[in-house]
Every structure is written in C-alpha cells, then in structure tokens.
Amino acid sequence: MMTVARLVLGLVLLPWAACLREDRVVRMDLKRDLPLRRRLDAANATTTAPFLKNQVPLGVGAGTHYAELYMGLPPQKASVIVDTGSHLTALPCASCPNCGTHTDPPYDIAKSSTARFMQCDEFDGCSSCEQDHCRISQSYAEGSMWSALLVNELCWVGPLDATGGSNATTTMAASGVRFPIGCQTKETGLFIGQKENGIMGLSQDNNTFMAYLVSANRVDRNLFSLCFAENGGQMVLGGADESVHLAAPVFTPLLTTSGWFTVELLDISVGNKSLGIVPATYNHGRGVIVDSGTTDSFFPSSAAAAFNAAFNELSGGRDFLDNTEDIYTDDELGQLPPIVLTLRGPTRSSMITLRIPASQYYTKVSEDGHYTSSFHFSEPSGSVLGASTMLNYNVIFDMEARRVGFAPARCDANSRALLFGPSVATGPLVLPPIKSLWYQYETLLTVLVACSFMGLVLLCFTFLLRRKCGAKTRWVRLSTNDHSPSPRAIALNATDVSPELFESGDGSPMTPPTPPSPQRRLSRSPDLHSIPESDSE
C-alpha cells in the first residue's frame, strides 16, 4: 500500500520535481509582442517547498516582454509585463466595465478560494479606502492610468498548463506565495490596447513578487536576471543562467535604495567618437534608470545636437532616425556605427562599456526594410535604459551586492545575438575631453549672462543711489544739531568732511569752526534751501 501511495505521489509531482536543481531559482521563458511600442513613463505560503526552475514564455507585447502569472485556487492565468520600473503588480478584474480585451480572461476574485481584499491598515500606499478596502492607483506621464482594489492572493510565476489541472493545483498549493496584487476596476490609455493583461513590478520595493519570494525562503539569493531576445527570452528569479552567456558579465553599482535600479552613465559615444557631454547631463534629476517596462531608451535632449552630428559623420552622411523611418538592408544596417554607453565600474576608478549595434537601436517596423529608432534624445533630464538597451544581454539585478550586471547572451534559440549582438568591456576610467559648457548649454548660459549683467547694472545703480541719499542724510544730521559738538563728535557724524579741516599745518588739532546760526544751518540743506531766513532777534 505504501509503495502504491509513493508511486501515485511521484506521478503527481514528476513534472515539478524534474525541474528542480540544487539551487533554488525560478526560471521561465519570456514572450514578446512586436507590433506596438510602449512607454510607461506579505504573508507566505504554509509550505517551504522550493520554487521550480521553470520555462514560462516572456512574451512581447507593445515591444515589452511578459510572463505568465497564476493566481488563486483553482489557478487563473494572466500575462503580465515584466517591469523593473514599477513597484506593484496589477491586472484587470472581472468587475472592470471598460478594461480592454487582453490575452487572458480578467481575474475573477469570486472564483478564487484563496483571495481576500486587503484592509487599509495592511498597506501603506492606499490612495483611498472603500468600505475599509484599500484602493491603489497609478498614473503615467504619457497619460495612461489604472485604479485597483488591493487583494491578498496566492500566486505563482511559471507555466502550469502542461501539468494539467490537478497537478497545477498541487503545485500552486505547495509553492505559491501570497502577495498583494491590484484588482483593476479602471484602466485608460495604453493599458486598454495592450496585449498583456497587466504589469508585474520588479523594482527594489518591498511589495514586489521577488521580495515575497525572498521573504518566503523560496529562493536562495535576492537577485534575478532578465535575458531579452527579439521574440521572447527568459527570466530567472533567485539567480542567473550563465549557460546563455557569450562573455563574462560586467557590473555597475546601484546608486540608491529608492526602489529604482539607478546607475551612473558617464559617457555616450557613436562608434569611437564621444559626445563630450559632461556626465551630470545624463544623470540629472531622477538619474539613469534601468527599466524593462519601457520599450525604448531615452536620453537628455541637451545631448541631441552632439549625438546627431557624430552619427551623421560616422554613418556616411545619414541622419539618425529619431521619430522618422528609413529603409535599410541588412548589410547597410551592419555598417552603421554602434552606440557605446559608458557606465561607472565596480570602483570609482573603473568603467564598463556596452556596445549597442544598429540592429538593436533601430527597430524594424515593416517587412520591406523600414526601420525607426528605439533610442531617443528627448528627455528634459535623466535617462532611461529600456528594453532596447537590454536586448541580447542577460541583465542581472543583484540587490544583495547592490549592482546591475550585463553579459552578452543567447537569450533565445533564434536570436541574432551571435551575428549582430552587443558586446561589453571593462577597464580603468578614462573619460574623453568634455566640450565647453557654452556648446552644451548655449541657450541657458546666454540667459544666465544676460541676467547677471542686468543684476550688476541694478546693483551699481542701487549703490550710487544709496551713496547719494546717504550723503544728504549725513549732512542734515550735522547741520540740524543745535549743540556745539566736540571735534571728535563732528568727525564721527560728518563722515564726508575732510580730516584736513581739523588739522593745522603741523598736524596739530585745530579748533573747529563756529557752527552757523540755525537759519544758516537749515539753508545748507539742499532740500530746504527755499526756507527763508528769519530776522535776528
């Protein structure tokens, strides 16, 4: 009887156990949807069973990559964008009247035996309370927004379809992790038309799925890796798959613990020609964020002129395709210069470089060879290294060592990384000569110089006016004194009177002159010269 029981248990858990390895990580494939382009500016389970090392397609929707998230018992599937630029996980609820049509049906909390609405005192970031239910919302710079009720739910990231219904339930019950998800009741903008149901935040915030995996002891390390390919890729939670690496990873330190993956960008080059822009230009404001949820990469508009000039020079006179399209053959694309990003190295005296080929900073938009740019110089401040920078790299988000790593990788079996992929390098910090501040900030400096000149003129005018008015005041104070002061008192009050008036030729003190009559004293005041003198008594 015991043997039969063990056999049945083995058959039930076989698909799960086959994925296990000694290291506890979650591995999944990623999917990608190419037609659109996108920019969007807890309690644990009752078991300590390790997470699986699974393959879940990271899909591509709106140029972003997505994974499969399973929620509740029985499990409900939703495709979610893998977003290192978001803190929260949210997707449409069945009760949402105007949410768009997506890959999977909306999440129905009524069908889950493990879900419950979270109360307002359970979450710090509630935007409002509705019958003591916590409501959260998020707005984006380009106009999209969503609003959701927060639900505490048993969740799993990884494929369950292949194991069948009963095995999926067994896996979910054994290894699922409870964490907060947003049950959206409203969405607008890009969220309505996107292919994916929602987003899965993977920032450094404590409310991400990764944070709950670490807290539940489902993974050994507080790190994850994203390997984006043109048609998908893979994500590993709790580790990195070094078998896909084409070169050793290079690392840049994280600058903050604010929740974002912020790094320091030191220079941008076109081929071997540096833009010569001061590094503070790239890192101003919010800094340089590695954001997998943003399709393209964005840099300061103040660097656009230098970049366009360098690209035109090194590409044989061709203009950079920012918000325009042009036709390229594969050979022509391969002859375009790479964009080289120089980041801070592991030490202050070191740097790393990422070489982004044209096949990566240009995106094919039609089968007849039309391309457009996925790199833009349009930001008022700061920079975003989006999916177009991360493509064909295994990007390692190491929150334990406070760093982000980049390794050229074969992220997909059909990836063109071997032929057109990026490369990395590391070495001592050597920055090129910086162009003059006038070149970089011509308009700003013009305004500052003009304002400074006007300020100087105003200051001089104020000084002269005060000097003139001050002289009048001092003379009136002296001339209206009815008492005969001592020479010392006169000298202190009449500061504009020459000291020689009180000295003899040999330098000895002289008796001060007799003060004039009150009538004459008044007449010496320029403002009172019209007052007539009275007759002497």
C-alpha positions as CSV (number, residue, x, y, z in Angstrom):
1,M,0.0,0.0,0.0
2,M,2.9,2.3,0.9
3,T,4.5,1.6,-2.4
4,V,1.4,2.4,-4.4
5,A,1.0,5.7,-2.5
6,R,4.6,6.7,-3.2
7,L,4.1,5.8,-6.9
8,V,0.9,8.0,-7.1
9,L,2.7,10.9,-5.4
10,G,5.6,10.5,-7.7
11,L,3.4,10.7,-10.8
12,V,1.7,13.8,-9.5
13,L,4.9,15.7,-8.7
14,L,7.0,14.3,-11.5
15,P,6.7,17.4,-13.8
16,W,7.6,19.6,-10.8
17,A,10.5,17.5,-9.5
18,A,12.0,17.2,-12.9
19,C,12.5,21.0,-12.9
20,L,14.3,21.1,-9.5
21,R,18.0,21.6,-9.2
22,E,20.2,22.1,-6.2
23,D,20.0,25.8,-6.4
24,R,16.6,27.2,-5.7
25,V,15.6,29.6,-8.5
26,V,12.6,30.2,-10.8
27,R,13.5,30.0,-14.5
28,M,11.0,30.9,-17.2
29,D,10.9,31.8,-20.8
30,L,9.7,35.2,-21.9
31,K,7.5,36.2,-24.8
32,R,7.5,39.3,-26.8
33,D,4.8,41.1,-28.9
34,L,6.3,43.3,-31.6
35,P,3.6,45.3,-33.3
36,L,3.2,48.1,-30.7
37,R,5.6,50.3,-28.9
38,R,5.2,51.3,-25.3
39,R,6.5,53.8,-22.8
40,L,5.1,54.0,-19.3
41,D,6.7,56.8,-18.1
42,A,3.2,39.9,2.9
43,A,2.0,36.6,4.2
44,N,3.8,33.5,3.0
45,A,2.5,30.1,1.9
46,T,2.2,27.4,4.5
47,T,5.0,25.3,3.0
48,T,8.7,25.9,2.5
49,A,9.0,23.8,-0.7
50,P,11.5,25.3,-3.1
51,F,10.3,27.1,-6.2
52,L,10.6,25.4,-9.6
53,K,13.2,26.1,-12.2
54,N,10.5,26.5,-15.0
55,Q,10.2,27.8,-18.5
56,V,7.5,30.4,-18.9
57,P,7.4,32.4,-22.1
58,L,8.3,36.0,-21.6
59,G,6.1,37.3,-24.3
60,V,6.5,40.6,-26.1
61,G,3.6,43.0,-26.1
62,A,4.0,46.6,-27.2
63,G,7.6,45.8,-27.6
64,T,7.8,44.7,-23.9
65,H,8.4,41.2,-22.5
66,Y,5.8,39.4,-20.4
67,A,5.5,36.3,-18.2
68,E,2.6,34.2,-17.0
69,L,1.2,34.8,-13.5
70,Y,-1.1,32.3,-11.9
71,M,-3.4,33.4,-9.1
72,G,-5.6,31.6,-6.6
73,L,-7.1,28.1,-6.3
74,P,-8.2,27.0,-8.8
75,P,-5.4,28.9,-10.7
76,Q,-6.3,31.8,-13.0
77,K,-3.7,32.8,-15.6
78,A,-2.8,36.3,-16.6
79,S,0.0,37.7,-18.9
80,V,2.0,40.4,-17.1
81,I,4.7,42.8,-18.3
82,V,8.0,42.3,-16.6
83,D,8.6,45.8,-15.3
84,T,11.6,46.8,-13.2
85,G,10.3,50.3,-13.3
86,S,7.2,49.5,-11.3
87,H,6.6,48.6,-7.6
88,L,3.2,47.0,-7.9
89,T,1.5,44.1,-9.7
90,A,-1.9,44.8,-11.2
91,L,-4.3,43.4,-13.8
92,P,-8.0,43.8,-14.8
93,C,-10.7,42.4,-12.6
94,A,-13.9,40.8,-13.9
95,S,-15.8,43.7,-12.4
96,C,-14.0,46.3,-14.6
97,P,-16.6,47.5,-17.1
98,N,-14.2,49.3,-19.5
99,C,-11.0,47.4,-19.3
100,G,-9.6,46.3,-22.6
101,T,-9.6,42.8,-24.2
102,H,-6.3,41.1,-23.4
103,T,-4.6,37.7,-23.9
104,D,-6.3,36.1,-20.9
105,P,-9.7,36.5,-19.2
106,P,-9.9,39.1,-16.4
107,Y,-9.1,37.9,-12.9
108,D,-12.3,36.9,-11.1
109,I,-11.9,37.1,-7.3
110,A,-15.2,35.3,-6.8
111,K,-13.7,32.2,-8.3
112,S,-10.7,32.1,-6.0
113,S,-10.9,30.2,-2.7
114,T,-7.6,31.9,-1.5
115,A,-8.3,35.6,-2.2
116,R,-9.3,38.3,0.2
117,F,-9.5,42.1,-0.1
118,M,-6.8,43.9,1.9
119,Q,-7.8,46.4,4.6
120,C,-6.4,49.9,4.6
121,D,-4.2,49.3,7.6
122,E,-2.4,46.4,5.9
123,F,-0.8,48.6,3.2
124,D,0.9,51.9,3.5
125,G,0.3,53.1,-0.1
126,C,-3.5,53.2,-0.2
127,S,-4.8,56.1,-2.3
128,S,-8.2,55.8,-0.7
129,C,-10.4,53.5,1.4
130,E,-13.7,52.0,0.3
131,Q,-15.5,50.1,3.0
132,D,-12.1,49.6,4.6
133,H,-10.8,48.1,1.3
134,C,-7.5,49.5,0.1
135,R,-7.6,51.2,-3.3
136,I,-4.4,51.9,-5.2
137,S,-3.8,53.9,-8.4
138,Q,-1.0,54.7,-10.7
139,S,-0.7,57.5,-13.3
140,Y,1.9,57.7,-16.1
141,A,3.5,60.8,-17.8
142,E,2.1,59.8,-21.2
143,G,-1.5,59.9,-19.8
144,S,-2.2,56.2,-19.0
145,M,-3.6,55.3,-15.6
146,W,-5.2,52.5,-13.7
147,S,-7.1,52.1,-10.4
148,A,-7.4,48.9,-8.4
149,L,-8.6,47.3,-5.2
150,L,-5.7,45.5,-3.4
151,V,-6.1,41.8,-3.0
152,N,-4.0,39.3,-1.0
153,E,-3.7,36.3,-3.2
154,L,-1.8,33.0,-3.6
155,C,0.4,33.5,-6.7
156,W,2.8,31.6,-8.8
157,V,5.0,32.6,-11.7
158,G,5.6,29.8,-14.2
159,P,3.9,27.5,-16.6
160,L,1.2,25.2,-15.2
161,D,-0.7,24.3,-18.3
162,A,1.5,21.3,-19.3
163,T,0.9,19.6,-15.9
164,G,-2.9,19.5,-16.1
165,G,-5.5,20.9,-13.7
166,S,-4.9,18.7,-10.7
167,N,-1.1,19.0,-10.9
168,A,-1.4,22.7,-11.3
169,T,-3.4,23.0,-8.2
170,T,-0.9,20.8,-6.3
171,T,2.0,22.9,-7.4
172,M,0.2,26.2,-6.6
173,A,-0.8,24.9,-3.1
174,A,2.8,23.6,-2.4
175,S,4.8,26.5,-3.7
176,G,2.6,29.5,-4.2
177,V,3.4,32.7,-2.4
178,R,0.9,35.2,-1.0
179,F,1.5,38.8,-2.0
180,P,-0.6,41.9,-2.9
181,I,-2.0,42.3,-6.4
182,G,-4.1,45.1,-7.7
183,C,-7.5,44.0,-9.0
184,Q,-8.1,46.8,-11.5
185,T,-11.5,48.4,-11.8
186,K,-10.4,51.1,-14.2
187,E,-7.7,51.5,-16.9
188,T,-7.0,54.1,-19.6
189,G,-4.6,54.8,-22.3
190,L,-2.0,52.2,-23.3
191,F,-3.4,49.7,-20.8
192,I,-6.6,49.3,-22.8
193,G,-5.0,48.4,-26.1
194,Q,-2.0,46.3,-24.8
195,K,-1.9,42.6,-25.4
196,E,-0.9,41.7,-21.8
197,N,-3.4,41.7,-19.0
198,G,-1.3,43.8,-16.6
199,I,2.1,44.5,-15.1
200,M,4.3,42.7,-12.6
201,G,6.5,45.2,-10.7
202,L,10.1,44.0,-10.2
203,S,11.7,47.1,-8.7
204,Q,13.5,47.1,-5.3
205,D,10.3,47.8,-3.5
206,N,9.2,45.5,-0.7
207,N,5.8,44.8,-2.4
208,T,7.2,43.0,-5.5
209,F,6.8,39.3,-6.2
210,M,10.6,38.9,-5.9
211,A,10.6,40.5,-2.4
212,Y,8.0,38.0,-1.3
213,L,9.9,35.1,-2.8
214,V,12.9,36.1,-0.7
215,S,10.8,36.5,2.4
216,A,9.2,33.1,1.9
217,N,12.6,31.5,1.5
218,R,11.6,30.2,-1.9
219,V,14.9,31.4,-3.5
220,D,18.4,31.4,-2.2
221,R,19.5,34.8,-3.4
222,N,17.9,38.2,-3.6
223,L,18.6,38.7,-7.3
224,F,17.0,38.0,-10.6
225,S,18.0,38.1,-14.3
226,L,16.3,39.1,-17.5
227,C,17.5,37.9,-20.9
228,F,15.5,39.7,-23.6
229,A,15.5,38.4,-27.2
230,E,13.6,39.8,-30.2
231,N,10.9,37.1,-29.9
232,G,11.0,36.4,-26.2
233,G,13.7,35.4,-23.8
234,Q,13.9,34.2,-20.3
235,M,13.7,35.3,-16.7
236,V,15.4,33.7,-13.7
237,L,14.3,34.6,-10.2
238,G,16.9,33.9,-7.5
239,G,19.8,33.5,-9.8
240,A,21.2,33.9,-13.4
241,D,21.7,31.3,-16.0
242,E,25.3,31.5,-17.0
243,S,24.9,28.9,-19.7
244,V,23.5,31.5,-22.1
245,H,26.4,33.9,-21.6
246,L,28.6,34.7,-24.6
247,A,31.0,36.6,-22.4
248,A,31.5,37.2,-18.7
249,P,29.2,39.8,-17.1
250,V,30.4,43.3,-16.2
251,F,28.8,45.1,-13.3
252,T,27.9,48.7,-12.5
253,P,26.9,49.7,-8.9
254,L,23.4,50.8,-7.9
255,L,23.3,54.4,-6.7
256,T,20.2,54.4,-4.5
257,T,17.9,52.3,-2.5
258,S,14.9,54.4,-3.6
259,G,13.2,51.5,-5.3
260,W,14.5,52.1,-8.8
261,F,17.5,50.5,-10.4
262,T,19.5,53.7,-10.8
263,V,23.0,53.6,-12.3
264,E,25.6,56.2,-13.4
265,L,26.1,56.9,-17.1
266,L,29.4,58.6,-17.7
267,D,29.5,59.0,-21.5
268,I,27.8,58.2,-24.8
269,S,29.8,57.6,-28.0
270,V,28.9,56.9,-31.6
271,G,31.5,54.4,-32.6
272,N,34.7,55.7,-31.2
273,K,33.6,59.4,-31.2
274,S,32.5,60.6,-27.8
275,L,29.7,63.2,-27.5
276,G,31.9,65.0,-25.0
277,I,29.0,65.8,-22.7
278,V,29.5,66.4,-19.0
279,P,28.2,63.2,-17.1
280,A,25.9,65.3,-14.9
281,T,23.8,65.9,-18.0
282,Y,22.8,62.3,-18.3
283,N,22.4,61.7,-14.6
284,H,20.5,64.9,-13.6
285,G,17.1,64.7,-11.9
286,R,15.9,61.1,-11.3
287,G,19.1,59.7,-12.7
288,V,19.6,56.8,-15.1
289,I,17.1,54.1,-14.6
290,V,17.3,50.5,-15.9
291,D,13.6,50.0,-16.8
292,S,12.5,46.8,-18.5
293,G,8.9,48.0,-18.8
294,T,9.9,50.8,-21.2
295,T,10.3,49.6,-24.8
296,D,12.8,52.3,-25.9
297,S,15.7,54.1,-24.3
298,F,15.7,57.8,-23.6
299,F,18.4,60.4,-23.1
300,P,18.6,64.2,-22.4
301,S,17.5,66.4,-25.3
302,S,20.6,68.6,-24.5
303,A,22.8,65.9,-26.0
304,A,20.8,65.6,-29.2
305,A,22.8,68.0,-31.3
306,A,26.1,66.4,-30.4
307,F,24.7,62.9,-31.0
308,N,23.2,63.7,-34.4
309,A,26.4,65.4,-35.6
310,A,28.5,62.4,-34.5
311,F,26.1,59.9,-36.1
312,N,26.0,61.8,-39.4
313,E,29.8,62.0,-39.5
314,L,30.3,58.2,-38.8
315,S,27.4,56.9,-40.9
316,G,28.5,58.4,-44.2
317,G,26.1,61.4,-44.0
318,R,22.9,59.5,-42.9
319,D,20.7,61.2,-40.4
320,F,19.7,59.4,-37.2
321,L,16.1,58.1,-37.4
322,D,14.5,59.7,-34.4
323,N,10.7,59.6,-34.9
324,T,11.2,59.0,-38.6
325,E,11.6,56.0,-40.8
326,D,14.1,54.9,-43.5
327,I,14.9,51.7,-45.5
328,Y,18.0,49.7,-44.7
329,T,19.2,46.4,-46.0
330,D,20.9,44.0,-43.5
331,D,24.3,44.9,-45.0
332,E,23.7,48.7,-44.6
333,L,22.5,48.1,-41.1
334,G,25.6,46.2,-40.2
335,Q,27.8,49.1,-41.5
336,L,26.2,51.7,-39.1
337,P,28.3,52.6,-36.1
338,P,27.4,51.2,-32.7
339,I,26.2,53.3,-29.8
340,V,28.5,52.9,-26.8
341,L,27.3,53.5,-23.3
342,T,30.0,54.0,-20.7
343,L,28.8,53.3,-17.1
344,R,30.6,53.5,-13.8
345,G,32.6,50.4,-13.0
346,P,32.8,48.4,-9.7
347,T,35.2,51.0,-8.3
348,R,35.3,54.8,-8.7
349,S,38.4,54.5,-10.9
350,S,36.9,51.9,-13.3
351,M,34.3,51.9,-16.1
352,I,32.3,49.4,-18.2
353,T,31.1,49.9,-21.7
354,L,28.0,48.5,-23.5
355,R,28.2,48.4,-27.3
356,I,24.7,48.6,-28.8
357,P,24.6,47.6,-32.5
358,A,22.3,49.2,-35.1
359,S,20.1,46.1,-35.2
360,Q,19.3,46.9,-31.6
361,Y,18.9,50.7,-31.5
362,Y,16.9,50.6,-34.8
363,T,13.6,48.7,-34.8
364,K,12.2,47.0,-37.9
365,V,8.6,48.2,-38.5
366,S,7.8,46.6,-41.8
367,E,8.9,43.6,-43.8
368,D,10.1,45.8,-46.7
369,G,13.0,47.0,-44.6
370,H,11.6,50.1,-42.9
371,Y,13.3,51.0,-39.6
372,T,12.9,53.5,-36.9
373,S,14.8,54.4,-33.8
374,S,14.4,52.9,-30.4
375,F,16.9,55.4,-28.9
376,H,15.6,58.9,-28.3
377,F,17.3,62.2,-27.1
378,S,14.1,63.8,-25.8
379,E,14.2,63.8,-22.0
380,P,14.3,67.1,-20.1
381,S,16.6,65.4,-17.6
382,G,17.8,62.0,-16.6
383,S,17.9,58.9,-18.8
384,V,16.1,55.5,-19.2
385,L,17.8,52.3,-20.3
386,G,14.8,50.5,-21.6
387,A,14.3,47.1,-23.3
388,S,16.1,48.3,-26.4
389,T,19.3,48.6,-24.4
390,M,18.7,45.3,-22.5
391,L,18.1,43.3,-25.7
392,N,20.5,40.4,-26.2
393,Y,22.1,40.9,-22.7
394,N,21.5,38.8,-19.7
395,V,20.9,41.7,-17.3
396,I,21.5,40.7,-13.6
397,F,19.7,42.7,-11.0
398,D,21.7,41.9,-7.9
399,M,20.1,43.5,-4.8
400,E,22.4,41.7,-2.4
401,A,25.6,43.2,-3.9
402,R,23.9,46.4,-4.9
403,R,24.8,46.2,-8.6
404,V,23.5,45.5,-12.1
405,G,25.4,43.2,-14.5
406,F,25.4,42.9,-18.2
407,A,26.5,39.8,-20.1
408,P,26.1,39.4,-23.9
409,A,23.9,36.3,-24.2
410,R,22.0,34.0,-26.5
411,C,18.6,34.8,-25.0
412,D,16.6,32.8,-27.5
413,A,17.3,29.9,-29.8
414,N,16.6,32.0,-32.8
415,S,18.4,35.1,-31.5
416,R,20.7,37.0,-33.9
417,A,23.0,37.8,-31.0
418,L,25.8,35.7,-32.5
419,L,25.8,37.8,-35.7
420,F,24.6,41.2,-34.6
421,G,24.7,41.1,-30.8
422,P,26.1,43.6,-28.3
423,S,29.4,43.4,-26.5
424,V,30.9,44.6,-23.2
425,A,34.2,45.7,-21.9
426,T,35.7,46.9,-18.6
427,G,38.8,48.8,-17.7
428,P,40.3,51.8,-15.9
429,L,38.2,55.0,-16.0
430,V,39.2,57.2,-19.0
431,L,36.8,60.0,-19.9
432,P,37.2,62.0,-23.1
433,P,37.6,65.8,-23.2
434,I,34.4,67.5,-22.3
435,K,33.0,70.0,-24.7
436,S,32.7,73.6,-23.5
437,L,29.8,74.5,-21.3
438,W,28.8,77.0,-23.9
439,Y,28.5,74.2,-26.5
440,Q,26.2,72.2,-24.2
441,Y,24.2,74.9,-22.6
442,E,24.3,77.8,-25.1
443,T,20.7,79.0,-24.5
444,L,20.9,78.6,-20.7
445,L,24.3,80.3,-20.5
446,T,23.0,83.2,-22.7
447,V,20.1,83.7,-20.3
448,L,22.4,83.5,-17.2
449,V,24.9,86.0,-18.7
450,A,22.1,88.4,-19.6
451,C,20.6,88.1,-16.1
452,S,24.0,88.5,-14.5
453,F,24.7,91.7,-16.5
454,M,21.3,93.2,-15.6
455,G,21.8,92.3,-12.0
456,L,25.2,94.0,-12.0
457,V,23.8,97.2,-13.5
458,L,21.0,97.2,-11.0
459,L,23.5,96.7,-8.1
460,C,25.6,99.6,-9.3
461,F,22.6,101.8,-9.7
462,T,21.4,100.9,-6.2
463,F,24.9,101.6,-4.8
464,L,25.1,105.0,-6.4
465,L,21.6,105.9,-5.3
466,R,22.2,104.9,-1.7
467,R,25.5,106.8,-1.7
468,K,23.8,110.0,-2.8
469,C,20.9,109.7,-0.4
470,G,23.3,108.7,2.4
471,A,25.4,111.9,1.9
472,K,22.3,114.1,2.2
473,T,21.2,112.3,5.4
474,R,24.6,112.7,7.0
475,W,24.7,116.4,6.1
476,V,21.3,117.0,7.6
477,R,22.2,115.2,10.8
478,L,25.2,117.5,11.1
479,S,23.5,120.7,10.1
480,T,20.5,120.4,12.4
481,N,22.5,119.7,15.6
482,D,21.8,122.7,17.9
483,H,24.6,121.9,20.3
484,S,28.2,122.6,19.7
485,P,29.8,119.2,19.5
486,S,33.4,118.4,20.2
487,P,35.8,117.9,17.3
488,R,35.6,114.1,17.9
489,A,31.8,114.2,17.6
490,I,31.8,116.3,14.5
491,A,34.3,113.9,12.8
492,L,32.2,110.9,13.7
493,N,28.9,112.4,12.4
494,A,30.2,114.3,9.3
495,T,32.0,111.4,7.7
496,D,32.1,113.2,4.4
497,V,34.1,116.1,5.8
498,S,37.8,116.0,5.1
499,P,40.0,115.4,8.1
500,E,42.3,118.2,7.0
501,L,39.7,120.7,8.2
502,F,40.5,119.8,11.7
503,E,44.3,119.8,11.5
504,S,46.8,122.7,11.4
505,G,49.7,122.8,9.0
506,D,51.9,121.0,11.5
507,G,49.4,118.3,12.1
508,S,48.1,119.5,15.4
509,P,44.4,119.7,16.1
510,M,42.5,122.9,15.3
511,T,39.5,124.4,16.9
512,P,36.5,123.6,14.8
513,P,34.7,126.4,13.1
514,T,31.8,128.1,14.9
515,P,28.6,126.4,13.8
516,P,26.3,128.6,11.7
517,S,23.1,130.0,13.1
518,P,20.1,127.8,13.0
519,Q,18.8,129.7,9.9
520,R,22.1,129.2,8.0
521,R,22.3,125.5,9.0
522,L,18.9,124.9,7.5
523,S,19.7,126.8,4.4
524,R,22.7,124.5,3.8
525,S,20.3,121.5,3.3
526,P,19.7,121.2,-0.4
527,D,16.1,120.1,0.2
528,L,15.4,123.1,2.5
529,H,17.1,125.9,0.6
530,S,13.9,127.6,-0.1
531,I,13.1,128.2,3.5
532,P,13.6,131.9,4.2
533,E,15.9,133.1,7.0
534,S,14.2,134.9,9.8
535,D,15.4,138.2,11.3
536,S,17.9,138.1,14.1
537,E,16.5,138.8,17.4
